[in-house]
Amino acid sequence: MATLSSAREWFDATATDRKKLVRKTGVRSSELNRLLYWDPVNNVVLGVMQNWFEGVLQHHFRFRWGLNGNWEKGPKRQKRADQSGAETSDYTTEEDLGDNDDEIDGNAENDANTNSEDVLDAFWNVGQKKKLVASVLEVVVPTGVTRMPKAFGTAKNGKLKASKWHTLFTIHLPLAAMSVFIDSTDIDECLLQNQRVAAHRCQNDTAIDNFTALVCCTNIVSSGEVTSQDSDDFTTEYRSYTTTSMDIFPNVKILPNHHYALHLPQQFQWWGPLMAVSEFPGERLIGLLQKCKTNGSYKQNNITIMKKFCQLQRLKTQHGLDGALQEETVIRSGATFEMNKATYEQILKFCRRSTPELRANHELPHPRDAKVMFDSAKEIRLLDCGRGKKVTPKEPNNMIKYVGDDGEARYAQVVDIIELMGHRWGGAVIIKVNSATQVSHSQRLSAVFAKLNVVQVQLDRAEYINPSQVVGPLAHRKLAPGGFGSAQLSYLIRPLGLLSEVAWPIDNDDMQIDP
């Protein structure tokens, strides 16, 4: 009732008073309020695309971290509104912000003045920002996952869309940012230095805690499934993020998106995973409508668009539903796989685990009904594991997660994908991998990696697995020897199992409307 009362008060007010009322209550009027059954609180879902991805995340990256396109020119603090004598408030409204621009461009000075706040170039120096951008571009993501543009972080890059903000904070930054936070071989000392944050900005909490809390919140927001525990975890992590932000970024104002995000736990409990009711499908529909050619005849728009939709659906239905039901497809290259005697014996031993009666090619003479494995095979350049997840012996799909013989999740790098052939034996497709072992860290660093959902691994021994054991490819970043205390070459990997379909579009429904 309070919301409806505030909406009526806004509707009856003058244009000048409306700005003051919005600043005070954050409520405007709507035609929907005239419906008797309308609940302006519970019947409205918060759009995470604009609120979280293009709002909270973009603001953190551009204004709190100060990566605003022209950061390479060096620190340039803007004059704040309170220094010019203008009226200020800890709560800034959309009227103060003007039109929202989601691009990383060279117009940071105008953006900073528009937002009446400092672009905090001093949080990281230019060298650290260059290292962060370079580390982000080192991240390798599987086919189908949104990747950062080559000109990321520069003025010429243009706009970052919501999907890129999404994967930037769920995949790229968790794999890249810790290399900037920890810039020496003494990891624990580096963590303590970040806890102090140069002593003059944060005394109780850590800059790393601020970052990890934001990543945890983003993982919950973008998850395809949420539970009551997720709502509680979001409340805890968002409280940690806002508390540490007040200490680390004292001059950055609280925006409406930060306030709206306080309601996300209640939204989870009422609507479930918000990605399922987000703006992404509507935006794709808008994109489809914009591509429809009307020849300037607006009177025929309805008929033109309907014809376009019908044409697309007829085209998609010609393929049937086989693609949606297909679980595993092998794409063969036809190249010959060279197999020496030692390799042949290893593969034969592996295949005998599922086919004990399988005989070697050289075990002559063979019984009449013997199953024999040939010593010739074919290489496969790409293996489709189903639902859009592809595995290859080369980047970007060569780091995988698979299920071991003991049922535990394991990680590995694909070396070869081999198609075997035989006599009276249907053959098989097997994958040769270099299995990975997890690098042990101190309790402090292990806790940070756990919150970021990343793991550091080193490649170990070679072994063979079946395609059915593969869960899917991983995002990863190669680390030089010495990275995070590892004496040899290692990898930071980020499992992708909990990402929503917006980050990894795996929907094979042939009836979807977007082309």
N, C-alpha and C positions, 0 to 999 in steps of 0.2 A: 504493500500500500504506500510505503514511503517513496518508492521509485515512481509510482504513478502520480503521486502528489507533486513530486519534483518535476515530472514531465509536464504536468498541467501548468505549473508555475513558469516553466521555461517557455511554454507555448504562448502564455499571456504576456510575457515580458517583451520589452523593446530589444532592438538589436544589440545595443550597448549592454543592457542588463543581462542578456543571454550569455554573453562572454563571461561575465562575473559568476553567473549561476553554474555554468559548465565548469569553471575553475573550482567552484565550491563543491558541487555535487557529482560532476561527471555525467549528468543525465540530460538527454535531450528528448523531445517529443517524437512520437511515431504514430502513423496511421493505424498500426496494429493495436495500439492501446485502446482503440475504440471497440475492439472485440471483447465481449463479456468473458469469454473463457481464456483470454490471453494472459499469460504470466510473463512479465518482462524480464524475469530473472531465470526461472527454470526452463522456459521455452526458447531460450537463446543459447547457442553454443559459441564458445570463443574460438575464433578462427586461428589455429596455430600457425598457419602459413605466414600471415601478416603480423600476428602478435608476437610469436616466438622467433621464427626464422628471420623474417625481414625486420623485426622489431628489436627484441632483446639481444639476439646474437649479433645482428649488424651493428647495433649501438656499441656493444662491448668491443667489437673488433676495430671499428672505425674511430670511436671517440675515447674509449677507456684505454685501449692499447695504442691508439694514435696512428693506425695504418690507414691513411686517407689519401693514397695516391701520390701526394707530393712530399711524402715523408723523407725522401732521399735528399731534399734540400736542407735538411737539418731541423732542429727544434724551432718551432715558431708558435709561441703561446698567444692566444687571442685575448683581446680585452673583454672582460666579462661585463655583463649588464650591470652588476652591482658596483663596478668601478666607474661606470659612466653616470651613475646616479639614478638609473632607471629602477622601477619597482621590480623586485625579484620575489620568487617563491620557490620553495623546495619541490613544488608540484607544477610541472609545465604541461599546458594543454596543447591540443592539436592546433589551436589558433596561433599559439606561439611558435609552433614548429613550421607552419606553412605546409606546402606540398611535400609529401614524403618522397625522397629519392633514394632508391636502393642501389645506387651505383658507387663503386670505388673510383672516384674521378679526381681530377686535379683541382677541383673547386672547393677544397677543404676549408679555405678561409671563409667563404660565404656560408658553408654549412655550419661552421662553428659559430658565426655570428647569429645565424638563424636560430640555433639551438641555445643561444645565450650561455655557452659553456666553453670550457677549454678543451682543445684537442690535446690529450695528454701525451705529447711527444716525449716527455721526460720519463715516462714509465719504462720504456726501453730506448736505448740509444740507437743511432742509425745502423751501427754494426750489428746489433742484435736483431733489428728488424730485417736487415738483409739476410741474416742467417736463418731467421724464421721463414721468410718467403722461399729461400733456397731449399730448406728442409721440407716445406710443404710440397714443392714441385718434385722432390725425390720420392714421394709416396706413390706406390703403384697400386691401382685398384683394378679389380676384375672387369671384364667386358660387361657392360650393362649398368655399371655403377657410375654415377656422375663424377667426373674428374675436374680438377681445376684447370683453367686455361693457361697456356704457356706464358701469357703476359700478366699472370695473377699478381696483384699488389701494385700495379703500375697504373698511371693515368690512362694509358691507351687501352687498357683492358675493357673499359666500359662497364656495363652493368653485371652484377652477380644476381642471378635469379634465386628464388627461395630454395630450390633443390640444391644449389651450390652452397648456400649458407648452411643447409642441413648437413650435407656430407663433409663440409669443412670442419664443423664442430663435432661430428660423430666419428669421423675417420681420419682426416688429414691432420688436424691439430693434435689429437691424442698421440699420433705417431711422430709428430714433428716438434711440438712445443717444448717437450722435456729436454731436448738437446740444447735449447736456449736457456731454460731455467738452470740446467746443470751444465756448466761450461768448464769444469775441471775434473781431474781424476779423483779428487776427494769428494765423493758423492754426498756423504753425510754432512760434510762441512758446507757444501753448496746448498743443501736442503735447509740447514740452519740459517744461512745467509738469506735465503728467500723467506724464511720465517720472520726475520727481522725486517726484510724489505727496505734495506738501507736505513733502518732504524727510525727514519723521520716520517714514514707514511703508515707503517703498520707495526704495532707493538705486541699484539696478542695473537693474531691469526697470520696466516701465510698467504703469499701471492699464489702459491701452488694450490692451496686449499680453495682459493677463489676460483681458479680455473677448473679444477677437478669437480667442484660443486656444480659449475655451469654445465660441464660435460655430462655429469650424472643426470641433471635435470633434462638436458636435451635427449639423452637416451630414453628416458621415461616418456617424454612427450612424443617421440618418434616411434615408440614401440608399437607393434601390431597387437599386443595383448597387455592389459593392465589389470592389476589386482588391488585389493585394499591396501596391501603392504606397499605397493608402488605409490599410492597416494600419500601414505605416511612418509615414505622415503623422499618424495618430491618436496613435501613440506619441510623436512629436515634439511635437505640440501639447498633449497631455495633460501631458507633462513640463513644458512651458512654463507651463501653467495651474497646476499644483501648486507649481512653484517660485515663481512670482510671488505666489501666494496666501499662501505662508508669510511673505513680506515685507509684503504689503499687509494681510492679516488675521491677525496673529500670535496673537490670542486665540481664534480659531475652531477648533474641534477637527476632527480627521479622523474621518469617519464610515465605517461599513462600506460604504456605497455608493461612497465615494471609493476604497476598497480594491478592491472588486469591479470597478470600472471599469478597473483596471490589466490585467484579463484580457480586455478587449474585443478587442484585436488578435488574440490567439489564437482568440477566438471567431469573428472575421471569417474567419480562414483555415480554420476547421473547418466552420462553418455557412453561410458566405456572408453576405449582407445579413441582419442580425438582425431587421429589420422584418418580414421574411417569416415569421419564427417567433416573433413577439412575442405579447404577451398580448391585443392588441386584438381579434382574432376571438373569442377565448374570452370576453372581457368583453362583446362584443356578443351572444354566445350567452346569457350569463348574464342580460343585460338582456331578451332575448326570453323566456327561461324565467320571469323574474319577472313579465312581463306576462300570462302565461297564468292565466286565472281558474279556480281549482280548487273554488270554492264551499265551501272548508273541508274537503273530502273528500280526505284525503291517500292513502287506499287506492286511489283511481282516478287518481293523478297520472300514472302512465306512459301510460295510455290517453288521458287528456286532452291531454297534451303531444304525443303522436303524432298525434292528430286535428288539433291546431293546426298542426303542421308540414305535414301533408298538405294542409290547406286552403290554407296559404300557397303551397305549391308548385303546386297546381292553379291558383290565381289567377294566379301569375306566368307559368305556361306558356301561358295563354290569349293572351298577347301575342306568343308565338313568340320567335324569335331575330332579328327584323328590327332591333330596337333595338341589338343587339350588333354587327350587321354594318354599320349605317348610319354613314357617314363624315361626311356634311355635310347639314344640314337648314336651310332658310331659313324663318323664321317671319315672315310678312308682316303689316304693320299696315294696309295699304290706303290710307294717307295719300298725298296727291299731293306729289311733289317739284317745287318750283318751279325752273325752269331757264331762265336768261337766255341770250342769244346767246353771250356769252363762255364761260359754263360749258358750253354745248352743244358748242362747238368744242373745248374742252379734253377733254371726255369722248369725243367722236368720235375725236379724235387718239389717245387712249389705246386705244380699242376697235379701231382700225385696226391696232394692233400685232399682234393675234391674228387679225383679219379684214380684210385689206387692201382687199377689194372692197366694204366697207361704205360706203354713200353717205349724204350728209346729206339731211335731210328736204326742204330747200329747193332741192336740185339738180334742178330740173325741166327737161325731162321725164325720167322714169326708164325704163330699159330694162325689157322684160317680166319678166325673172328677177332684177331688181336686189334687192339686200339693202339695206334702208333702216332707219336708226335714227330712231325717233320723237322728237319734242321733248317728250314727256310721259313721266314716270317715277313710280315709287312709292318712298316712304321705307320703310325696314325698321328696326324698333326693336331687333331682336335677331337675331343670326346665330349659329347653332350650328355650331361648327367640328368637332364630333365629340368623343367621349370626354369629354363633360361640360364642355367649354370653350366659353364663350359670349362673344360680343363685342357691345358696344352703343355707341351714340354718347354715352352718359352714364355716369357712375360707377355701379357700381364696375368695369365691364368695358371702359373706354374707352382704357386704356393697354395697348398690345400690343407683342409682339415678332413681327417678320416677317422673311422672307428677301427681300433685295433682288435686283435683276436680276443683280447680280454674284455672287450666291450667298452673300453675307455677311449675318450677323445684324444687324438694325437694330431701332430702337425708334421708336414713333410714338404719337400720340393720335388716336383715331378722331373724325372730325367728322360724317360722314354715311355711311350704308349705303344704296345706291341700287339699285333693280331697274329695269333698262332694258328697253324693248320695241321691236319693230320689225316690218317687213314682210318676209316670207321670211327672217327672221333670228330665231333662237330667243331673242334677248335675252341679257342677262347681269346678274350681280350684281357690282357693284364697290364699293370702299370708298375714301372720301376721307379722307385722314389729314394731320395736320401732322407731318412727319418730325422726329426729334429728333437733335441733335448732342451728343456727349459733351463735358462741361466738363473742361478740362485742369486738373490740380492739380500741386502739388509732388510730388516722388518719395516723400516721407514719407507724405503723405495718400493718394496713389494706392495705396501698398502696403497701407494700412489698409483702404481701400474694397475692394481686391481680395480680401483675406482675408474680409471680410464678405459678399462676392458682391453688392455694390450698386454702382450706377452713377449719377452725377449728369448729367442731360441738360437741354438747353434746346430748346424747340420752335422749329422753323425753317420752311421753306417747305412749302406744300401740294402734295400729289401724290395719284395714284390707284394702288391696288393691287388685285390679285385676291384673293378669299377663300382660294384655294389657297396663297397666300404667307404667310398668318397662321399663326404657331406657337401663339399663345395669349395671353391677357391677363396682365398683370403686377401685382404689388403695388407700390404707390407712395405717396409722401408729398410734398405740395406744399411748396416752400420759398419764403419771401418773398425779394424782391431783397436781395442781400447774403449769402445763405446759402452758406457755404463758399466765399466769394470770388466768387460769381457776381453780376454787376451787375444782372441782370434775373431775372424769375420763372423758377424752375427746378424740377425734380423729382428726388427720389431714387427709383430704381426697383430692384426686386429680381426678377430672373428666377426662374421657378418650375419650370424644366425638370427639375431633379434631385431635386425633392421626391418622397417616397414617396406612395403612394395614401392613407396615413393622413391626411396634411395636405391632400391633394386627392383625394377619393374619386371616381375616374373609372372604376370597374369597372362595366360595363354588363351583366354576366352576369345574365340573368333567373332563374338557378337559385340565386342567393345566398339564404341563409336569413333574413337580417335584413330586416325590412319597410321 
